[in-house]
C-alpha cells in the first residue's frame, strides 16, 4: 500500500503535464474514425432516452415516429419526446445537452483522477474489482435520484460508464466471440464465471508488431476471461500474462510483448475497436435500463436532463423587514407554477434556500411544485436585530444544488455578513455558469424597526457593490428597487422562465462611459427584450439599420415599449420584423449594464477543456481559470440546429476593446474545439457568430446570427490543481485532498517564482475541514507549493447527497486568485446486493386462441415477492409489460421477512406480463408470466373483485391490501 500511495502522488505531477490515458479516448478522435467515451456515452443516452419516451407514448396512446439508432441527435430526441410540442413551439436542448456533457465529462475525468486504479479500467485482470466499482457506483446514482439530486447522479453515472466501457476495450470479451454485453458486470449477486487464474498464461508474443494472434488458443477454447496488464513505471507482470499495450505501457515490453487493447483503431487489437465500441454502447444502454427500472421513467428522464426548462430557484432573506419581498416571491413563483404546470415550460425542479442570521437553509430541492409552494408559503419575516445576513452562504447552497446554467434569484435588503465568501461564490458561478440576479430593496433606506423604535439601518453602496460584482460576473443583474416597486422588477423572473431564452448581447461598463453597442437579430428570434440598469440620470437611444430610432424619453415608440423599476429599464422590442442590425447608445458616466435576450431554439453551450499530451493527445474538463498570457481551449456545442456553420468564436473583454479570436476545429454534431492563443489578462465573455441557411428543428432561419454566454471567464497567473483519489465519501469518514499552487508567466509555470498565497477552503455543507491558511513558494521549490485539505463528513449525512469543496489561492496583494472546485457524492456502503426474489404461486383462467374473443375473457395470477430478512425491503412494484390490474398487499413470512403478495389480472387481449420489483437500495427483480391459451372458445370470464389500481406500459403502482389465492403455476422467474 505504501508503494501504491507513492505511485499515486508521483502520477499526480505526471498527469498535470501529460494527462496519460489508456482507454477509449475521452472526448475527441484526432485520427481515423475511432469512437471516444463521449461518442459512446452520448449514443447510449440518446437511444435509451428515446426508448423510454417511446414506451411512455405507447402507454398514453400517442404516436412516436422516431427511428431509434446510433444516428440520433440531441435535438431529434428532445423533439420526439416533446409530447405537447407543435411545429411552432420553440424547443431548447440546452439543458439536455448540458446534462449529457456532465456525464461525458464525468466519464473523461476517470482517466485523470483515477488513472492508475486498475479496477476503474479493468486492467491487470481486476474483473471482480471493476464490477464492484460499477455496482457501488450504480447504487450511489440510485441514492442520488432518491434525494432528487440529479446533478450529482449524472456526474457519478458518467464515471461508472467509463469503467463499464473500458471492459470491452481492455478485456478479451470481444475476442471470445461475444456479441452481447456481459450482464454480470452490473448485477452484484450474479456469479462472474470463467475468469483466468493468476497463474494461467493468457498471451504469447506479438510478431513484429502484429498482435493478431497473441491470445493463447487454449484461453480462447476454454472461454477464459482476462484483461491486459498496464503500468507506466514498471514492466513487472505475472509470467505469461497479456499486456494492455501502447507507448506508455511498460509491461508490454516484457514477454509476452504487445497488447490486447482496442482503445482505438491504432491499438494492438485495433481492428476489433468498432466491435468493442458497439458492445460498450449496448452495455451502457443495459446499465441505463437497470437504473430506469429502479427509479422509474419520470425520474430517469429527469436524470438524463430531458427538460425544456431549467429550475426555478429562489434564495430569500427571511428577516423582519422582508415581509413584502417574501410576499412578492410567493406571488411571482405561484404565477409561474400555475401558468406552466403540465406544459413543456414547467420548471424541471424547484429550489428554495432561506437565510437570515445566524442561520441559512435548509436547502429544499424538489420536482414537486406543490411541495415548493407549501415551503415558500411557510416563510415568514422575523428577527434581524443587526443588519448583515448570511446571504452568500444561502447562495452557495443554491449554486451547488442547481444544474449548470441555471437562473438564480436572490431577494434581500441587507448587506452580506459572510462577504468573505465572495471569491468562493465567484468560483462557483464560473464553474457552474449559473446566472445570479439580485433583487435589492430599499438600498440606502431605513431598514428595520425593532421594538417599535425606528433605526436608521441601510445597505451602503459598498455593501451593494458586492452584489453588483457577483451579478456582473454571472451575467445577471443587481436590481435596486423600492419594496413598492418590486412587482415591476420581478418581471425579469417571468421572462427568464419562458422557454428557449437566449442571450444575444450583454455588456457591463464599470466605470461607465457613453458608448454605442450593436447586435444582430436573426429570423429564429422572438420576443426580444432589452434590460438596462444604471442610475436615474442614464439616457439611451435605440435605433435600427433602417433609420428608425427611439430615445429614452419615449416609453412607447416605434421600436419598443419600456417600463422602469428602480435602476432597471425593461424594453420589449416591437414584434414587427425584428430581424436585422440594431444599435443601443447609452449615455452615462456611472456604471451600467446592457443585456439583450430573446427566444430561439438556436443556442450554444461551452466548457473550458485542457489538453493532455499523453497516449491519445486528448482533452479533459478544466476547473479553474485559464492562465494569463497562455492558451485556452473551449468545447463549444451548438444546439437547436444540425447544419449551423460557426464562423467566429471570440473572447470579448468586457472592460475594454480587447477581442481574442479562436481557431475552430469541427468534430461534427455541432461540436467545435476552439483554441485561443496568448490570452491577455482580463475578464472575458464568449461570443459566437454563425451562418444558418437551412431549416432548424423548430423554425426556418437564414443568414447570420450571434449568441453570447453570460458568465465571465477571468484569467489568472496562479495555477491551483487538486486531485482526490476518489469521487465519493462515506458518511462518517474523512478524505484528504492534496493541492498544488504554481506561479506562472505567460501561461507557463515559473520555476523561479516565489511568494506567499492565502489559502481558503470552503464547502457548501459547512462540514468540518482543515487546511493551511497560507502556502509559500520559496526559492528552489520549482515555483510551486503544496498543501492538503482534509474534509470530514458526519455520519448523519444522507446517502445520495453531495458536498462541493472549493480551494482558493490568492496572492499577497489580493489582486489575483484562482481556484479548484471538487464535487463528492456521499454514499453509504450498500450491504443489500441481492435482487428481490419472486415465488410464483398460481395462475388461473384460460384464454381463447381467437383474438376476436379475447376482450370477454380474463386471466389472473398470484406471486410472492421477498427481499429476505436482512434486505432493505421492497419499495415498489411496477408493470413493465402488460395491460392489466395490479394489486399488492404485505404479510409477514414464517421467518419474519416481509412478503409482498402480488395479484395481477388482465383480459386475454394482453396475455403476457412482466413485473419489476425494486428494493430499498435499487436492486431490481423481475417476474414474467403468460396466460394459457386453448382452442376452446367457451371459457367463461373470471370475475375479479376489489380492483384498486390499473396501469400499463411500465407505470408505477401503489401497494394495496387485497390478497388473492389460486392454484396453477405457469410463471417464470428471471
N, C-alpha and C positions, 0 to 999 in steps of 0.2 A: 504493500500500500504506500510506503514511503516513496519508493521509486515512481509509483504511479502519480502521486501528488507532484513530485518534482517534474515529471514529464508534462503535467498539465500546466504548471507555472511556466515552464520553458516555452511551451507551444503558444501561450497567450501572447508572447512577444512575436513569435514567428508568424502567427496568424494576422497580427496587426500589419505586418509588412507584406505577406504573400497570400494570405487567405486560401491556403491549400484546401481543395475539396476532393472527395473521392466518391462520387455518386453521380446519378443523373445531374447534369449541370443545373444549378439552381434557377436561373432566370432566363438566360439567353443562350442560343446556339449560334456561335460565330462562324461555324463551318459546317457545310452539309445540311442535312435535314434531320439532325438528331432532335429527339424530344427532351425537353427540360422538365424539371419538377413543376415549374409554373404551367407549362403546357398540360402536363398530366393532371395536375390538381384542377385546373380550370375545366378541362374536358369532363372530368368526373363530376364536378359540382354542377355544371350545366346540364349534363344528362340526367343526373338523379333529381335535380330540381324540376326539370321538365317532366320526368316520370311522376313525381308527386303531384304536380299541377294537373297532369292528365288524369290521374286517379281521382282527384278531387272533382274535376269537371265531370267525369263519368258518374260519380256518386250523386252529383247535383243535376244530372241530366243535361249537361251542356256539351257542346261540340268542342273538340280540341284537335286542331288540324296540323299541328306542328310535327314534322318528321324528326324523330329523336335519333341523332347520330353524332359523330365526332366533329361535324362541321358547324355545330350550333354556335351562335354568338350570344353575348350577354343581352343585347337588345332583342334578339328573337325570342329568347326565353322570357325576358321581362314582359314583352308584348303578349306572348301566348298565355302567360299566367295572369294577365290583367283581365279579370272576369268581367269588369264593368267598363272596360275601355272601349272607345269608339274611334273612328278614323280622325276625329277632331280632338281627341284627348291628348294632351301633352304627357309623354312618358319620360320620366327621369330614371336613368340607370345608374346614377352616381352612387347611391347607397349600395346597390347590388355590386357594382364594380369595386367600390371601396372594401366591401366585405370579402370579396374574392381575393383582393390584393392582401388583406390582412392575413388570409390563410396561406397564400403562397409566399409571403414574406416570413411568416412563422415557420413555414417549411424550409425556406432557404437558410434561416439563421442556425439550424441544426448543424450545418457544415461549418459554422464559426464557433459557437459556444460549446458544442459537443463533438468537436472534430475528432478527438481521439477516443471517444466512447465506442468500444466495439459493439455494444448492444444496440446503440442508436443507428448503426449502419449494417447490422447483421454480419459484421466482419468476424474473422477468427472462429468460425463455427459456433458463434454465440446465438444460436437459434432460439433456445428457451429464454435467454435473457432479452432478446429482441421482442419475443412475444410478450414478455412481462412489460416492456416499455409501452407496447401498443395497448394492451388491455388496461394497464394502470392509467394511461392517458385517456382512453375511451371513458373510463369511469369518471375521470375528472371533468371531461366535457359534459357528461350527463348531469353531474352535480352542478356545474355552472348553469346549465339550462334550467335546472330546478330553481335556482336563485334568480332566474331571468337575467343572468349575467352573460349575455350573448357575445359581448366583445371579448371577454376572457376565453369563452368557449371556442371562438374562431381561432384565436392565437394557438391554443393548445391543440386543436384539431389539425391545424397546419403542421405542427411539429410531429404529431404521430403519423400523419400521412407520409412525411419524409421517410421515417423508419420503415413503414409498410412498403413503400415504393422501392426502397433500396433492396429489399429482399429479392426482388425479381431481377435486379441488376447484378447483385453480388453473390447469389447462390447459384446452384446448378438446377434449379426448378425448371427452367426452360429447357435445358439440355436433356432433362429426363423425359421430355416429350409431353409435358403437361400443357394443356390448353385452357385450363380454368384456374382461378386463384386458389391458393392454399387457405381454405376457410378456417383451419385450426388456429391460424395466427391471430384471429380476432375473437376467439372463443376460449376463455381461460380454462374451462373444465373439459376441454377436448384434448385427447392424448396426441402428442407430437410423435410421429412414427418414422421409422427407417432413418434415424439420424446416424451419420457416420461416427464411429467411435474415435476417441482421441488418438489411438494408435493405428487406426485404419488408414492406409495410404489412399490418396484420392487423385493425385495428378502425376504426370510424367513431364519431362522437359518439353518445352515448345521447340520446334525445329526451325532454326534460322529466323525467329520472329513469327513463325506461323504456329498459332496455338489451336488450330482446327481440331486436333485430336489429342489434346493434352490431358483430358479427363480419362482416368483408367477405365478400360472396358468392364472390369469386374464391378466397379462402382455403379456404372450405368445399368448393367444387367441386374444387379441386386436392387436397383432403385434407391440407393442410399443418398441422403441429402447432405450437402456440405456447402461451405462458403469459403471465400478466399481470405487468406491472412494479409494483414496490412500493417505497416509500421514505417514511419518516416525517419526514425532514429536508428533502428537496429534491423539486421537481416535475420534475426533468430525466428524460427518457427519449428513446429514438430516435424520430424522426418516424414517425407513423402506427401506433405500437405500442399494443396493449391494455394497460390497467392492471388491477391486482387489484381496486381499488375499495374503498369504505368510508371512514369518517370519518377514520381515521389515515393513509390513503394519499394523500400529496401529489401523486403523479403523476396521480391520477385527476381532478385539477382542470385539467390541461393537455390540450389537444386531442391525440387524441380522448378526450373526457371520459367518465367512467363506468368500468365494470369488467366482469370476466367471472367473478368469484369465485362459488363455490357452497358457501361455508362453512356457511351456514345458510339457513333459508327466507327470511330478510330480506335476503340478499346480492343483488348486482347480477344474478346469474343464479340466484337462489334457487329458482325454480320447477323447476330441474334438480337441486336438492340431494338429493332422495331417490334419483335415479339415480346421482349421484356417490357417495353413501354406500354404496349396494348394490355398485357396482363396487369401491369401496375395501375392502369386506368380502371380495369374491371375490378381489381381488388379494392381500390379506393371507393368505387361505387358500392361494393359489397359492405364495406365499412360504414359508409353513409347510410345504407339501408338499415343496418343494425341500430345506428343512432336514431334514425327516423322511427323505427318501431318502438324504441324505448321512450322517446319524448313526444311522439305524436306529430301529425302532419303540420299543424299550425306552428308549433314551436320549431319544427325543422325548417320551415320556410323563413321564420324569424332568425334562426341561427345562420342560414345562408345569406341573410340580409336582403331578402326579396321584399322590398317595400318601396312605394312611391314617395313616401315622406320620411323625414328624419324624426327625431324625438322632439317633444315639447318639454323644454327644460327651464325651470324657474329656480332661482336662488333668492330667498326672501328674508329680509330683516324683519324680525318679529318684536322689536322693542316698542315702547309705549306710544311713540308718535307715528307709528306706521299703519294705523288702522285704515286710513284712506287708501294707502298703497296696496295693502292686502286685499281690500275690497275690490280694487281695480284689477289686481292679478286674478282674483276669482272670476270677475266678470268676463275678462278677455279670454281666459282659459276655457270657461264654460261655453262661451260663444263659439270658440274654435272646435271644441269637442262636439257640441250639439249640431253644428253645421256640417261637420265632416264625418261623423260616425257612420260606419257602413260603406264609406266611399273609398276610392283609391287614395284620396288625400288625407285619410285619417292618420294621425301620427303613429309611427311604428311603436313608440313607447313613451312613457311619461316619467319625468324625473323631477323630484321636488327636494330641495335642501333648505330648511330654515336655519337661521343663525341669529345670534344675539351676543351677549356677553354675560356669563362666562362660557356659554356653550355654543355648539353648532351641530347640525344634523338632528336626528338620523337621516341618512340618505334613503329616500323612497324611490325605487325604480320598478315600474310595473308596466305591463301591457294592457292592464285593465283600466279603462277610462273612469269607471265608477269608483275604483279604489283611489285613483288620483283625486277625483272630485271630493270624495269623503275626507281625504287627508288635507287638502287645501282648505276645505270648509272648516276644519278644526283649528286652523291657525288663528291666533288672536294676538293682538298687540298688548304687551305688558312689560313692566320693568324698564331698565335702561337708565339708571341714575347717572352714569357717566356717559360721555358721548361715544367714544370709539367702540366698534363692534368687530366680531370675528368674521368679517366679510370674506377675506381671502381663504380662510380655512374652509368655509362653505363652498366657495367657488372651486377649490382644489378637489373636493369630493365630486362635484358635478363634472369637471373636466376629465377625471379618470374614469367616471362611470359611463359617460355619453359616448356613442360611436364617433369615429373620426368625422370631421367636417360638420359637426352639429352647430346649431344656433342656441346659445345660452343667454338668458335674460336675467339680470341681477337688479333687484329692487332695494334701494337703501336711501337713507337721508343722513348717514353718519360716516365719519372717517373710518378707515380700517385700523383696528387695534393691532392687527397682525401684518402690518406693512412690510415686515421683514421677509414675508413670503413672496414679495413681488417678483424676484428673479425666478423662484420656483414656478409661480403661475405663468410667467412668460415662457419658461421652458416647456411647460405642459401645453400651452397654446401653440407653440411652434411644433411640438411633437404631434399633437392631435389635429392641428389645423382647424380647430373649432373657433367659431366667431362669437365674441362676447360683447353684448350691448348692455350698458348700464343705464337704468332709469334713476336719475339722481333728483330727488325732490327737495325743494326749498334750500338749495345751496346758498350759504351765507345768510340764512334766515334763522329766526328763533326756532329752536328745535323741539324742546321738551318742556313740559311743566311737571314739577314734582311737588306733591302735597299742596297743590293749588297755587304754588308760587312761581311766577314766570322766571325762567332762567335763560339768559342770553347764551345760547349754545349754537354754534354754526360750524358748517364744514368749510374750512378755509380753502382758499384757492390752491394752496399746496396739497392739501388732502384730496381735493377733487382732481388734481393733476395726476395723481397715481391712477385713478380710474380712467382718465383720458389716455394715459400712456398704454395701459393694458388694452383698452378698446382699439387704439390705433395699431398695436402690434397684431391684434387678431383680425383686423378688418371690420370690427364692429363700430359702434358709436357710443359716445357718452352724452346722453340726452339730459339736459338740465332744465327742469320744468317745475312749476308750482304744483302743489297737490291738486289744485282745482283744474289744472290743465293736463293732468296725467292721461285722461281718457283720449285726448287727441294724440298724445305721444305714443300710446300703445298700439296705434295703427301699424307701426312697424312690425309688431309681433304677428299681427294678422297677415301682413304682406309676406313675412318670412315663412308662414305656414302654408302658403299656396304651393301648388305642385311645380316642379321643374324650374325653380328660381335660379337664375344665373347672374353672375357679376360681369358686367360689360366693361366697366371702368371704375377705378377708385384711386383717390389720392388724398393725402393729408399734408397740410403745409404748417410747419411749426419751426421757425417763426413764419407768420403769414406774410404774403406779399401779393399784390394784384397779379393775376395770371390768366391765361386762356387755355382751355382744355378741349380736345376734340375726341369724339368717339364715333364708331360706326354701328349702325343698327341694321341687321340683316333681316331677311324675309321670314326667318323662323321665329323671330322675337315677337312677343306680345306683351301687353300691359306694362309698358316701360314706366319706371319710377326713378326719380332723382331725389337724393337726400343731400341736403347741405346743412352742415352745422357750423355755427360761428356766432359771434356777438351780434347784438341787435343792429349795430352800425353797418354790418356787411350788406353789400348790394351785389346783384348779379344780373347778367344778361344771357338769355338763351336764344340761339339762332340756328338756322339750317342752311345748307348749301343752296337752297332755293331762294335765299334772300329774306325769308320771313324771320322776324325776331320778336322777342318779348322780354321786358325787363321786370325787375323785382317789385316795381310799383303796381304791376298788374296781377292781381290774384287770380284772375281768369283772363286768358288771352288766346291768340290763335294757335299757340303751340302747347300750352299746358294750363292746368289749374293747380293752385298750391295752397296749402294751409301752413300756419306757423304755430308751433307749440314750444315755448321756451326758446332754446337755441337751435331748434330743428325747423327747417323748411322742407316740406314734403311736396314734390311736384309730380303730378300724374300727367304724363305726356298725352297729347291728343291721339285718339285712336285712328285718325285719318292718315293713312300712309306714313308710318313712322320710319320706313326704310330710307337709309342714306346717311350722309355725314351730318353730325351735329357739333355744335360748339357751345361751351359754357365759359363765360368770362366772369371771374369773381374779383370783386374789388374790396380788399380788406388787408390791413397790416397786422391784424391779430390772427392767432391760429384758427384754422378752419379745415373742414374736410368735405369732399365731394364723393358721392357713391351713386353709380348708375346700375340699376338692376332691371331684369325683365324675366319673362318666362319663355323657355325654349328647351327642346329635347337635346339640343347640341351643347355639350359642355366638355370639360376635361378635368382629370384629377392628376396629381403628380406626387412623386415620392423621391426624396433625396436618396441616392444609392452611391456606393463607393466601390471602386474597382478592387478585385483580388487578382493577383498575377500568377496564382498557382497553377495547378494541373489543368484547369479549364479556363483560366483567364476571365472569370465571370464577375458578376456584381452581387452585392447584398445590400440590404436596407442600412442606411446610415442614420444613427442617432446623433443628435447634437448639431452644432452649427458648422457650416463649411469654413475652411481656413482662409483668412485674408491673404490675397495675393496668390492663392493656389487655384487648383482646378476643382470643378464640381460637376456632378452628373445627376440628371433627373430622369426617372422613368415616367414619361407622360403618356396618358391613355385618353384618347378622345372618345366620348360617349355620345350615343344618340345618332351616330352615322357610321356606316361601314365603308364609305367611299370618300371621306374627307381628305383633302390634301393639305397637310400642315405646311405653311410656307415660312413661318417665323416663330421662334420661341425666344423671348428675351427676358433678362433680369433688368428691371427698371428701378433705379434708385429713387425712393420717394422723397428724398431731401435735396435732390439736385438733378443735373442733366445727364448723369451717367447712365448709359444703357449698354449692357453686355449681351452680345448676340451669341446664341448657341448653335452648334453644329448638330444636324439631325441625322439619325440612322433609324430607318423604319424596320420593325420586326413583324409587321402585319397585324391585322386585327385592331387597328387604331393605336398600336403601341409604338412609341418612339423613344429611343435613347438620345438624350440631349446633353451635349458636353459643353461646358463653359471653361475658358482658359483664363488664368491670371485675373481672378475677380478682385477688383479693388475693395478695400474696406468700405462697408456701408450697410444700409438696410434696403432690401430689395423686395419686389413682388414679381411674380411670374406672369407674363403676358403672352398670350398665344394669338396668332393670326393665321387664318387658313382660307382655303377656297373650297367651296362646295357647289357642285353643279348638277347633282342628281337628287333623286327623291330619297329623303330620310325615312325613318320608320313611321313617323307620325305627321310629317308635313313636307311639302316640296320647298327646297331652298336653292338659291343660286347666288353666285357672286361671293364676295369676301365677307368674313366676319371676324370679330375679335372677342376674346374672353379673358378674364383676369382672375387670378387667385386672390383671395382675401388676405391670407396670413402672410406676414412679412418673413423673409429669410434674412437673418443677420449673420455677418461674418465675424470671425474671432481669430486672434493669433494664439489662442490657447487650445490645446487638444486635451480632451478628457475621454478616456476609454475605461470601461468597466465590463468585465465578463464573469458572470456567475457560472458555476459548473452544473447548474440545473435550473429549470424554469418553474418548478413548483416547490412549495414548502408545506410540510405537515404541521397543522396547528400544534402548539406546544413545543416547537423546536426553533432553532436558530440557523441562520445562514450567514456566512462571511463572504463579502464581495470585495476582491482586490480591485483597486483602480490606479490609474497612472495619469499624471499631469505632465504635459510636454509643452515647452515653448517652441514656437515656430516662427520662421521668417519666410515670407513669400510662399506659404503653404508647405514648407519643408521643415522637418524637425531641426531645431537649432541646438547642436550638440554642445555649444559653449555657453548657452543661455543660463542665467541664474535668476533667482527671485523667490519671494515668499508669496504664497497664494492662500487666501481664505477659503476654507472648505465648508460647505453646508450640505448636509444630508437630511432630506425630509421625506416622509412617506405620508400618503393620504389617509391612513388609518390611525395615525398617532401611536403606532406600535413603538415599543422601546427599541432604541438603536444606539450604537456607539460609533464614533468616528473622530478622527483628529480634527481640531479646529482650524489647522493650517498645515501645509506641507511646504517644504523649502527645497528648491533646486539649487544645489551648490556646485562650485567649480569641480570639475572632474566626474560629475554624475551623469554625463552624457546628455544633459539638458532635460532630465526628467526626474520626477519624484513619485514615490509610491505610497499608498495608504490602503487601509482596509475599513470597510463599513460592516458592522455586524448588526443584523436585523433579527429581532426576536418576535415570533408570532405567538400570541397567547393561546392556550388550549381551548379557550372559549370561542375562538374564531370559527365561523361557519364554513364547512366544506362547500366549495363551489364559488366562494367569493374570491377576491384577489387583492393584491396590495401593489401600489406603484411607488417605486423609490426613485428619487431624483438626487443625483450627486452633482454638485456645482463647484467650480473653482474660479475664483475672482482674483485679479491681480491687485497689487498693493495700492495702486492709485484708484481702484474701484472704477476703472474706465473700460475694462474688458472682462468678459465672463463667458464660460462655456459649460456644458453640462452633459451628463449621460442619464438617460431615463430607462429604468428596468422595470418590467412588469412580471409579477409572480402570481401564479394561481395557487390557491390554498385548497389542499385536498387531503382528507383523512385517509389512512390506509384501509383499503377495502378487503375485508375478510370473507365476505359472501361472494364467491366466484361461481356459484352453481346456479344454473338456469332453473326456473320453475319447472316442476315435473307434472306431467299430465297422466292421469289414470282414467281411461275411458270406461264408463260404467255401462252404457247401453245406447242403442238407437232403436227407434220403432217407426213403423209406417213403411209402406211400400209404394213406390212411385210408378205410374204407368209409363210405358215406353212411348206413347203418343204424346207429343208436345201440346196437342190441342186440348188434352185433358189435364195438363199439369196444374192449372190455376185452381182447380177444385179439390186438389189433394195436397195434404201436408205430410211432412216427416219431422221427426224430432230426435234429439239425442241428449244424453246426460254424461258429464265427466267431472272428475275432481282434480283441482289444481292445488299443489302444495309447494312450499318453499323450504320445507324442513324445519326442525325445531330451532336451529340456530340461524336460520335465514332471516332476511330483513322483511319478509312478508310480501304478499302480492298486493300491489297498489292499484293496478289497472288491468282490465281485460278488454280487448278490442276485437272487432270483426275485421280481419284483414281481407277476407274474400267471402262473399255470400251476401244474400239479401234477405235477412230474416230477423227474428226477435230473440234477443239475448236477455236472460235473467240470471242473476247470481245471488248467492247467499253464503254466509260463513258459518262453519261449525267447527268444533274442537275435536281433533282426532284422538285416538286411543293413546298416542304418545305425547299428547299435549300440543301438537302442532295445529296451526290454523289450516283448515281445508276450505278452499273456495269452491263451492258447488256451482257448476255452470249448467244451464239448461238453454238449449237453442232449438227453435222451431222455425220452419220455413215452408213455403209452398214448393211443390215439386218442380216448379219452373226454375228454382235455384237449388240444385242437387248437391253442391259442394260447399263446404265451409272450412275456413282456416281462421283459427283464433290465435291471438298473441296475448301472452301474459307477461307483465313487467313487474319485477320485484323492486324493493326499495332503493337499490343501487343501480337499477337499469339493466339487469340481466333479463334476457328475453327468452321465453319458452313458447312453443307452438303446438297447437292441436289441429289435426286435419281430419275431416270426416266427409263421408259420401253416402248419399241415400241409396237404398236398394231399389233396383229397377226390375220390373217384371212385365211380361207380355200382357198380363191381365189388366183390364180396364175397369174392373168392378170394385177396386179397393175403395173403401169408404174413407172420407176425410177424417182426420183425427181432430178431436175437439181439444182445444187448449184453453186454460183459464189463467187469470192473474197475469196477463201480459202487461209489462210495465214500460219497456223501452224498445224501440225499433231502430235499427241502424243498418247501413250498408256501406260498402266501399271503404272500410277501414276507420269509421268513426269510433271514437272512444265512448264507452258506455258506463254509466254509474252502476255500483253494486246495489242489488235489491235483496229481498228476503223471501224469495219463492224457491222451494226445494222440490225437485221432480224425481220420480222413480220410474225406471223402465229396465228392460232385460236383455236386449240383443246387442252384442258388441261388434261394431264394424268400423271403429275409428283407428287411425294410425297415429303413432306419436313420432314427431320429428324432433 
